[in-house]
Amino acid sequence: MQRAKTFLLVSAGVFLLTLSYNVGATSAGAQTPGNSVVAAAGGFVVAANGNVYADPVLLSPSNASQWLLAGNVFGAPVSAAQETWGQLKARYR
């Protein structure tokens, strides 16, 4: 009787472990924003969109807790619109 109980408990444990893994693995997703960090050096961080963030301790003597936007590498938004060959040739004539 003791072996049957032990077998039942082990089987239930393996089943629940498998079930929780399957449910957790299928519903897991990224929890960071799409703007990932591409470079970091000396208290500065560069994001994928070109924004440069500075460690708040470097720029502000107060005990700020959030990174501060220091600027953008590109200076302005980069146009992602596609041009036709005719528009491109007309612009550089």
C-alpha positions in Angstrom: 0.0 0.0 0.0 2.9 2.4 0.8 4.5 1.8 -2.6 1.2 2.6 -4.4 0.8 5.8 -2.5 4.5 6.8 -3.2 4.0 6.0 -6.9 0.8 8.0 -7.0 2.5 11.1 -5.4 5.6 10.9 -7.6 3.4 10.5 -10.7 1.2 13.5 -9.7 4.3 15.6 -9.0 5.8 14.8 -12.4 2.5 15.5 -14.1 2.1 18.9 -12.4 5.7 19.8 -13.1 5.2 19.0 -16.8 1.9 20.8 -16.9 3.3 24.0 -15.3 6.3 23.9 -17.7 4.0 23.6 -20.7 1.7 26.4 -19.6 4.6 28.7 -18.5 6.7 28.1 -21.6 3.9 28.9 -24.1 2.8 32.1 -22.4 6.2 33.5 -21.7 7.2 36.6 -23.6 9.6 39.5 -23.6 9.1 41.9 -20.8 11.4 44.7 -22.1 10.4 47.5 -24.5 11.4 47.1 -28.2 14.0 49.8 -27.8 16.9 47.8 -26.6 20.4 49.0 -25.5 23.1 48.7 -28.1 26.0 50.3 -26.4 27.1 51.4 -22.9 30.2 53.2 -21.6 31.1 55.5 -18.8 27.6 56.0 -17.3 26.0 56.5 -20.7 23.7 54.1 -22.6 22.8 54.3 -26.3 19.4 52.8 -27.3 18.6 51.3 -30.6 16.7 54.4 -31.8 19.7 56.6 -31.1 18.6 58.1 -27.8 21.5 58.6 -25.3 20.7 58.2 -21.6 23.0 59.3 -18.8 23.3 57.9 -15.3 21.4 60.3 -13.1 24.3 60.4 -10.6 26.6 61.9 -13.4 24.2 64.7 -14.4 22.3 65.6 -11.3 23.6 65.8 -7.7 20.2 64.9 -6.4 19.4 61.2 -5.8 17.4 60.8 -9.0 16.3 57.2 -9.7 15.6 57.3 -13.5 18.0 57.6 -16.4 18.0 61.0 -18.0 17.7 61.6 -21.7 20.9 63.3 -22.7 20.3 63.6 -26.5 20.1 61.6 -29.7 23.0 60.3 -31.8 21.1 61.1 -35.0 20.0 64.6 -33.9 16.6 64.2 -35.5 14.3 61.4 -36.5 15.6 59.4 -39.5 13.2 59.2 -42.3 12.2 55.6 -43.2 10.1 56.5 -46.2 11.2 54.8 -49.4 11.8 56.9 -52.4 11.5 56.0 -56.0 14.5 56.2 -58.4 12.9 59.3 -60.0 12.6 61.1 -56.7 16.2 60.2 -55.8 17.6 61.4 -59.1 15.6 64.6 -59.0 16.9 65.4 -55.5 20.6 65.0 -56.5 20.5 66.8 -59.9 
